[in-house]
């Protein structure tokens, strides 16, 4: 396999003179976009994509039961939508099913059948679900933000994007005792019509009304997440009915719950930051969390050269991964260079990047802070050479001065660990670096504070994508999506 990659690289390198431009010619292709303000400076204007505890402290602390955003209510909504009776014991049991997965030492990959080893997380597994369901205390989880990921919608009309609630453990004062849970509910669209998502987009846009009180914002969001109601009449307006927070929304192939794990008991080297993922499965009317692969996170071993001790099946999987990485995935990561100069910017680059790693390559864990998960550090020489050859054969990439190292940095940034930590300040283009998380690791912390990566790049891009959809689906303008708008959608940011 590696000899084939090397021959492929040598052939392309030897034949590269592209469009009359010599390889190595560079240009500033991704200039910073004009400042768009940050959510903390214009809180109401940014509610179309995020409502956080930091900017809107009263939204998540309303006393009325119908405005409750607690972790318990989210679990209760999942239980009830599965057809089971919601109760405190049922909520404890559902949460316990998640914690029990953290004791396991291996999981079977659903696509390859391979047994994938993981390191157990005994500290998180030992948490008391009843304590987690309290909104106060060291182990209590409380809502810190909701996010509109309409930009992740299927542009063919299969769904209306992801809509997220983020819960954080404690107050974040102990930096070695942290955990977050992100409920990422995808809204199915059985109609298959992209315009069926318009009421949801309009709902989020209406939240930017500066005259809305905290209680009104809370009421609107609670109605949306727990009833599917976008117009305040108490009935679901989602294309397939039901609520946003439901068992179906987190089932395999639809949505997921993700966790950032850093309960170290004073041993961060032994228990580093890990990211896990779960789906909801319903058996005999009872929902439970099942460990799932962490999407867009290839097994680190797939980047490397063969090694003794590789488990059965790893060699063939590695061959397939490296062949795809050297061709189709590299091509996808170079798509920003192909855009017209008038569209290119740093924010658009960061917002539209996508690797599209096939699910058969995914791991069950993403470890942040470990360079043994960073493609730049572990890539096999033959794979690096093949990627370099592919880049050299791309005229737009050559004009922008893009290199194999930039492609590898982009690939790493698409993983959970990369988006949160490993890729910070890495060069993803000749004139662009991956943005910072300002030392908080997560993109929204226990106080609802947002990372610079969000405020400066990801959120402006998402707001632009929402506006573009509303403009292009306006009754007088309805028609096929323009190529420029199409590229605003379908990227999963970790």
Buried (B, 14 or more C-beta within 10 A) or exposed (E): BBEBBBBBBEEBBEEBEBEEEEBEEEEEBBBEBEEBEBBEEBBBBBBBBBBBBBBBEEBBBBEEEEBBBBBBBBBBBBBBBBEBEBEEEBBBBBBBBBBEBBEBEEBEBBEBEBEBEBEBBEBBBEBEBBBBBBBEEEBBBBBBBBBBBBBBBBBEBBBBBBBBBBBBBBBBEBEEBBBBBBBBBBBBBEEEEBBBBBBBBBBBBBBBEEEBEBBBBBBBBBBBBBBBBBBEEEEBBBBBEBBBBBBBBBBBEBBBBBBBBBBBEEEEEEBBBBBBBBBBBBEEEBBBBBBBBBBBBBBBBBBBBEEEEEEEEBBEBBBBBBBBBBBBBBBBBBBBBBBEEEEBBBBBBBBBBBBBBBEBBBBBBBBBBBEEBBBBBBBBEBBBBBBBBBBBBBBBBBBBBBBBBBBBBBBBBBBBBBBBBBBBEBBBBBBBBBBEBBEBBBBBBBBBBBBBBBBBBBBBBBBBBBBBBBEBBEEEEEEEBEEBBBBBBBBBBB
